[in-house]
Amino acid sequence: MTVQNCIGEQNWRQRFGEAMMGSLAAPLAMLVRGQGAYVWDVDGKRYLDFLAGIAVNALGHAHPVLVDAVSSQVATLAHVSNYFASPPQLELAERLRRITGAGDRGRVFFCNSGAEGIEAAIKLARLNRGDGSRTRILSLVNSFHGRTMGSLSLTGKPALREPFEPLLPGVEHIDSTIEALEAAIDDTVAAIFIEPIKGEAGVVDLPEGFLERARELTARHGALLILDEIQTGVGRTGTWFAFQQSDIQPDALVLAKGIAGGVPIGALVTFGWASDLFKPGQHGSTFGGNPLATAAGNAVLGEIERAGLIGNAATIGSALRGIVADIDSPLVTEIRGQGALVGIGLSEPVANEIVAKAMELGLIVNAPNDYSIRIAPPLIIGDAELDEFRELFAKALEAVS
Ligand SMILES: Cc1ncc(COP(=O)(O)O)c(C=O)c1O
């Protein structure tokens, strides 16, 4: 019996509602298969996937390099616990030190998701105590850092935080302005967490000079500058990491999503003196950095490098911006983001209607909020997929306006 004929449309929706925790919104479709930039649902309908699992499937779906790496690693050594090292783990740590620019002073901690990477970074911030008075952690209004209790404490969206309060003490959310940075950073700040582009807020860029000023002030006051590049990292913005478009270096970088192309993994990478804060026994994870996930990471990052996909992300990004501008819809007020992470600002709160119409036409895009569309395609796409996107997205916009 195939998946198709054992799960009918009505049946899976009902079963999902009965079996899955009510914390999840109703799914848009039941997907059963993917290939390149396309996925197929349970009824055999094909979609052009311009969300890529929220900036995760950098190589698209079922890429042979990833398939081979995971298949051969699982047949060799899948898991060993953190009592042991493994060659793929070491290789990925060294690779991350190289591509982040952390170099010889860099250190890498592996975990299994973005939120877990943020948790590790929060513990790093707590270790930056100074004389004991560094108790404050800063984060930005409207930011998103995850949904575990620590990462949720940093997330700057009150509606997500409030049902779970009290959260971590000492966390303050400041506006994304240079004035707010200057007013907040002093010797009592242990760390500030910043997304170079706020993905979940609708792909919102930081003001000009913000990162540079944050770097200056944190360096002056001994606070850690921790960048959350969970969504912007791994080539998506046209450089390996978005911060590399400025001339600053953070003290720590949190990564996840795109590293292993869909195999769960997260990482905290420290730079310079921040690499000396953790001591043996202070943090760990059973699965973190296991041979299976790190072999997948090596395969994905290796292929991104080999196939020039970082340059392609920049090319895709400017093509997408051109396409959206050319559609010239009255609904589109703004095009945001960098490279292949594109945010489209809308004049009306119709983002979910656009997503639904696009799905009907066979295109996956996303609505992080009512006024924004997010586009984050696999980095492997070319002209054929961009042409198809142009046609389907124009139709979706037209149908809604
Ligand atoms: C910027 C950012 N930080 C943290 C997270 C949390 O990552 P995860 O869902 O893997 O826990 C996300 C997820 O969307 C994210 O975009």
The ligand as an ORCA input file, in Angstrom:
! r2SCAN-3c Opt
* xyz 0 1
  C      16.643     33.473     14.336
  C      16.155     32.197     14.970
  N      16.605     31.857     16.188
  C      16.205     30.721     16.797
  C      15.313     29.863     16.186
  C      14.906     28.592     16.881
  O      15.427     27.508     16.181
  P      14.770     26.048     16.357
  O      13.389     26.133     15.796
  O      15.671     25.145     15.575
  O      14.768     25.749     17.816
  C      14.799     30.190     14.920
  C      13.801     29.334     14.283
  O      13.039     29.758     13.447
  C      15.231     31.385     14.295
  O      14.785     31.742     13.087
*
